[in-house]
Amino acid sequence: MAVRPGQRNERIRTFPVWEMFFEKLPEGSLPIATARVKWDLEYQKRVGIRTGPAPHLPPGGAAQIARVARRVQHSLGLSGYARVDLRLAPDGRFFVIEANAVPDLASDEDYALSAQ
């Protein structure tokens, strides 16, 4: 079924919260998803960057993130699928960084892996 401009999804389904892990970053490097972190496979292997389900969210964090992701989807008038990127602060608060209305759907990418 085609979605008309301005038409919103009736029900938004969220996937498990996915995290980027920075396991062996060089001294002084910040855990930020730069272009090098995202696309340089050799660099990813060398410094231990991987992604997967977020194991250490604060109590109720996954449900709160899902609510915020749905609100972002509605607020921006997005339809179909989207990915909402967040940053988790040491005190357990999280911040929306961006909404990606066209995330990579390849079977070995985060969006598809989270959907599985």
Helices and strands as residue ranges (DSSP letters): E 18-22, H 35-39, H 41-47, E 49-53, H 61-75, E 83-88, E 94-100, H 110-115
